[in-house]
Amino acid sequence: MNELGTPSWVKDAIFYQIFPDRFARSEHVPKPSNLEAWDSPPTVYGFKGGDLLGVVEHLDYLVDLGIDAIYFNPIFQSTANHRYHTHDYYRIDPILGGDAAFRTLLDEAHRRGIRVVLDGVFNHSSRGFLQFNHILENGPASPYLDWFHINGYPLNAYNGRPIKYEAWAGLAALPKFNTDTPAVREFLWGVAEYWVRQGIDGWRLDVPTEISDEAFWQEFRRRVKAANPEAYIVGEIWQESQPWLQGDQFDAVMNYLLTQACLSFFARDTLDVNLAHQVWSYENLAPCTLAQFADEIQRILGLYHEEINLCQLNLLDSHDTPRFLTLAGGDETALRLATLFQMTYPGAPCIYYGDEIGMQGRNDPDCRRTFPWDETQWNHDLRDYVKRCIALRRQHPALRTSDFTPLLAADDVYAFARQNQEETLVVALNAGAKDTQATIPLPASAAKMAHYEDVWSGEVLGVEANALQTVPIPSRQGRVFIGPP
């Protein structure tokens, strides 16, 4: 445990984000009849019937890829395929297999060394949540009026008229909790603590800034960390997040700032700007120069304490954005460059399910397509590359917990070092359209030996005047070299 209380395991983790309705479907989970065909385009309201035993049946696929942590979108009982409309916080959705399936999943994941982080939706519930439904049924006579922000009657929860209660984004289906009410606070803290004691390894918090209450999140952290000091608390915050990352609230946030930097630079020539601007918080996303990228990376790293940086959830896309490959206009080289950077950069990489096989998708619901388990539909070369990048990170501790030192930003080549007492790794990324030869300066302490070796090809490069000399870097590719500390 460090001074900020961030969990040590996250620094070494490779996350995989799973949208439960769309990843895998098991024959051992009974299903309702009106499900969409698995391979049909996803719709806003339709269910595909993915479940948790389906995930169990494919855990070995994740192990083979190199995954050792899963972030699940919500799994509690809900009437939405995304399950952000929580109906019962203490019950796993029956379509996912219910509580028994989750127990099996948790046990089987842990047996393989895979941690499990759940999505916590604590700002709002659903119209079917007991206390809100109680108000719908009883009006001003309900004893639960102070659980929500009620502004008048009728509530207009279903008739399409302006609602008379506060709701997330004004959506009738998502009534906002009144977290000033002590009973609500205790309920939400109790949920958080309960599932950690059941064995989950942390929480990803949905829209936590909507609960603008420092004391609420401080107590949330105390309850969670009391149940498991190594539990991970990561907030969905798309902007700079310093107030929440001081060691008394969250361990990290979803690093959408890094996501945007990768899109702007690695996909700069093919970036679908119009599509990007449809994403909340991506309104100003635009192609950037090498110098701008280098500056932005240093700015992002300078926002937080080093221990926070090492626990940031570093993603290239998610259920809330178009797929990276789609935003990149289908340019696979952009995804490959971004993946290598993601796997060699400080923080915990997170792969959105299917990115490794080349899945595409525009905005929700298209970015939530089902995983095609027919391997003839996979981009196997891409998956092999992603697997190789993951293995590289897993094999070299310096890529996980060491200093990040920029070395070069010139001629479309961005190079940096990750260095600890045992090794130095130099990563060079050529985002340009032409092959190049680069001279890469080395940290003074890393220039003691006469050569560095390419971690994949075995090619040896000499050191002269504290620099790697004449490093050939093919267009739109990256190379990684290893040398002494």
N, C-alpha and C positions, 0 to 999 in steps of 0.2 A: 504494500500500500504506500503510495507516495503522498506528498503534502496536500495535493488536491483531491485525493481519494478516488482517482480514476482506476478502473479495474485493469490489472496487469494483463489479463488474457486478451483483451481487445487489441492491444498493440500487435499481437501476433496473428490475429484472426483474418480469415478471408470469408466475407459474408456473401450470402446468396439470398436475394429477395424473392419470396414466393407469394403470388396472388392466389389464394387457395382454390378458388372456383375454377382456375384455368390451368393448373399445373399437371395434375394427374388424377385419374378416376379409378378407384378400386372396385372390383366386382363383389367385394366383401362388405360394402356399405350399401344398405337398402336405399333406394332413391325414389322420389316422387316421379310421376309419369311425365309431366310436361316440361321436359328439359330440351334445350336446343342441341342440335347435332354438334358433336365435339369439334368438327372441322369447319363449321359454318362461321361466318364473320360474327364477332361479338356484338351484342346490342346493349343499350343502356340498362334495360330491366331484365334481360334474359339470364337464365342460369345454365351453366354447362355441367354442373354436378361434380366438379373436382372435390376431392376430400383428403383427409389427413392420412388415411391408410394408403391412399395412392402415393402420397409423399413417402411414407415408410417403404413402400415397394420400390422406390427409386432413390433411397438414401445412398446406396452403393454407387449410383451414377454420380452423385455429388462428391462422395469420397474419392472416386476416380478422378474427378475434375480438380480436386484439391481443396474443396470447401470444408471449413470447420465451424461455421456459424450460419444460422438461418434467421433472417428477419421475415416474419409472417405479417402480411396485411391482416386485418381483424378476423378473428375466428369465433367470436362469441355469437350467440343466437341473435339473428337479425333478419329483417325482411328485404335486405338488399344484397345483390350479388357481391358487392364490395364489403359489406358488413360494417360500414361506418355508422349505420343506423342501429345502434345497439339496443337490443330488446331485453337481454338478461346478461349481466356481467359475470355471473357465476355459472353459466352453462355454455358449453361448447355447442355450436350450431348442429342440429341433428343431420342436416344435409352433409356436413363434414364428417359425420360419424359419431358425434356426441362426445361426452366425457371419456368414454372408454377408448375411443380412437386416439384422443389426445394423450392419454396416459401411455398408450403403446408408442405413439410417436416420440414422446419425451424420453421414454426409457430407451428406445432403439437409437434415437439420435445421440443421447449421452453415451450409450454403449460404444458408439463409433467415434466418440470424441467431438461431437458436433453440439455446439451451444444453440439455444433456442431463445430468441427475443420476440416478444409479442407486441402488437400495435395496441396502444392504449388510447381510447377515445374518451377523454375525461371532460372536455368542454361542453359536449352536447350528447343527447341520447336520441331516442326515436319516439314517434307518436305511440308506439306500442309498449314503451317502458312503463312499468307498473304505475309509478307515481304520476307520470304525465297522463296516462290513460285514466287514472283515477279522477283527475281534474276534468278530463273530457266527459266522463260519465256523471260527475257530481257538481261541476261548476263551482261557484263560490262556496259551496258547502264542504268541499274536499279539504281534509286536514293537511294536504300536501301542497297547498298554494305557494308556500315559500320555497319549494324546491326549484321553481322556475320563475321567470320574469313575466308575470301575467299583467296585461295592460287593459283588459276588458273582456266582455262576453257578447256573443259567442266567440270562441277562440278562432273559428274559421280554419281549423286544421286540415280540412279535406275539400272544402267547397270552392276553392280557387279565389276566394275573396281575400283582401288584405288581412294577414294574420294579426292577432291581438296578443302576441307573445314574442319575446326575443328568440331568434333562431340563427344558427350559423349561416352567414351569407344570405340571410333572409329567407332561407328555404324552409317551407312548412314542415318538412319531414324531419328536421333536425333542431328540436327545441333546445335552447341553451340552458344549462344548469345555472342556478343561482348559488355560486360558490361562497357567497357571504353567509349562507345558512349553515350553522354548525352541523346539522344532521347530514347535509350534502357533503360537506368536507370529510366527515368521518366515513361516510359511505365510500367515497372515491379513494381515500387513503386505505380503507379496508380492502377494497378490490386489489389495489396495487400490492399490498402486503400479502394478501392471500395467495395470489398466483406465484409470487416469488417463493413463498413457503412450499408451494406445490412443486417447485423445482425449475421454473423458468429462469433464464439467465439475464433477464433485463427487459426494459420497456423502451419502445420507440413511441414518443408522445406526439399525437396528432394535434396540430394547430395549438401548441401550448401557449403562445403569446396571447391567445384569446382570453386566457385566464391571467389577467394582468394583476397578479397578486404574489409578490415575492414570498410572503410568509406561507402561502399555500404550497408552493413548490419546495420551499425549505423543509417543511414538515413532510412532504411527499418523499423527499430524499432521505430524511431521517428514518422514516418507516421502512422504506425499501432497503436501505443499507443496513438497518438493524436486522432485517430478515436474512440478508446476504450481502456482506461488505463488498463482494466482487460483482454484484449486479450492475449491469450497464444501463445508464439512463441517457438516451439520445433524443434530442428534440427536433421536430420538423420546423426549422426556422431557415428561411431562404436568404436572409440578409445577414449582415454583421450581427453577432450575438453575444458581445462581451458581457452584458448584465447577467446572463444566465450561466456563464462559464467561469465563475469565480470560485468554484469548489463547494458552493453551498446549494446549488440547484441541479444542473445537468452535468454529465461527464463530457458531452459532445453534442454537436448538431449534425444534421445531414448537410454535407458540404456542397451545397448548390453553387456557391461562389466558384469552387474549383470546377464543377461541371461546366459552367458557362465559359470559364477560361479555356477549357479543353475544346469545347465546341468552336469558340471564336478563333482559335489558332489552328488546331489540327484539321478542322473542317472548313477553313476559311474560304477556300476556292469553290466549294460546292454547297455551302451552308444554305439551307432553305430558310431565309430570313423571315418570309411571310408566315411560315408555319411556326417558327420560333416565337414570333411576336404574339401568337395566340396563347402562349403559356404565361400564366400568372408569374410575374417577377422576371420574365425574359423580355420585357417590352423593349429594352435597349440593347439586346444582344446583337452583335454585329461582328463581321470579320475583323481580326486585329493583326498587327504586325508582330514580328518576333520580339522587338523591343517592348511593345506593350504587354505581350504575354509574360516576358521575363519580369517586368515590373509588377504585374498583377500577382504572379506567384509569390514574389517576395512580400507584397502587401498582405496577401492572405496569410502567409506564415507568420507575419508580424502582428496579427490581430490578437493572438492568444498565447498563453503560456505553452512551453514546449510539451508538457504532459498532456495538455488538451489537444494539441496538434497530432500527437501520436495516437489519439483515440477518436479523431474525427471519422465520421462515416463518409468515405469518399466514393461517390457514385457518378456514373456517366449518364444515367437516366433512371426513371422509376415509373410507377403506375400513374403518376401525375404529369408526365411529360411524354411527348413522342419519343420513340426509340432513337438512340444516338445515331444508328445507321441511317434511319429515315431522315433525321435532321441534317445529316451529312450528305444528303442527296444520293445515298447508296454507295458512297465512297468507302470501301472496306479499308483502304490504307489509313483513313482518318481514324477509324475505330481501332485499328491495330496500334497506331502510334499512341492514341489516348490510353489504351489498355496497358501498354508497356509503361507509360508514364504513371498511370494509376498504381501499378504494381511495384513501382520503385520509389514512390513518393511517401512521405510520412502520413500515417493514418491507416485506418482499416478499409481496404477496398471492398466494395459491394457490387456484385454482378446482379443485374435484374434478369430474372429467369429467361432463358432463351437467347440472350444477347450472344452467348458463346457459340450458338449455332447459326447466327445470322438472322434472327427474327427481326421483322420490321413492324412498324405501326405508327400511325399518326396520333392525333389527340384521343383521349378517352372517348369512347371505349376501345378504339382500334389498337391502342398500345397495350391492351389487356387480352390479346388473343390467346388461344389455348396452345400449350406446348405440343408440338407434333412428335409423337413418339415413334412414328415411322421414320427410321434413320435415313431413308432415301431423300428425305426433305431437309436434311442437315447440311450445313457447310462444314464438312469435316476438317478441311484445312484450317478454317478459322478456329474451330474448337481445339484443334491440336495446338495452335498458336497461343490461345488463351490459357490452355493447360500448361504450356511451357512457361508462360509468364508467371503463372501462379506458383509453379514449382521453383522458379528462380527466387521468388520472394520467400518461400518457405525454406529454401536451402541456405539463405544468407541472412543471418541476424542483422547485419548492417543495414539491410533494406527495410527493416522494421522499426528499429529503436535508436538509430544513430543520427548524427548531425546531417543536415542537408546543406551542401555548399555549392552554389552556382559557380560554374567554371567558364562557360562560353555562351555568348548569344551573338552570332554573326553568320551571315550568308545562309540564313534559314536553318542553321544548326543550333539547337539548344542542348547544352551539356551541363551535367552536375555530378557531384560526388556524394556518396553515402559512406561514411567512414566510422569505424570503431577501432578498438585496440587490436583486433585480429585481422581486419581486412579493409580494403578500400575498393568500392565499386564505382566505376565511372560509366554514366549513362549518356549516350549521345543520340539525339533524335533529329533526323533531317526531314523537315516539313516542306522542303522545296521540291520543285519539279525536275531538278537536275542532280545527278550524282555529284558528290563533292569530296574534296580532301580537306581535312581540318587539322589544325594544330591545337590541341586541347591542353590548356594550362592545368597543372596539378597542384593540390594543396602542398605546401612545403614539406609537410611531414609524410606525404605520400609519394615522394619522388626519390626514395632511397634506392630502389632496385632498378635494374637495367631494362626491365620490360614489364608489360601487362599482357594478359591473355584474354581473348574473346571467350566469354563463358559458354557460347554455343558452338562456334566453329573451331575453337582452339587456336586461331591465328594469334601470333605473338607480335606485339608492337613495342618498339623501342622508346626509351625515355631519354630526352636530351634537353638540357637547359630547363629542367623542372616542367617538362611538357611531354604529352604523348604526340609524337611527330607523325605527320602525313597519315592521318586516320581516314581510310576510305569509308564513306557512308553513302550507301545507295539512296537514290531518290525515294522519299516517302517511307523510309525504314529507320529502324533504330538499332543500335549496337550497345552491348554492355561488356565492359572489361573489368577484370579483377586483378588486384595487385596487393602489395603489402600495406599495412596500416601506416 
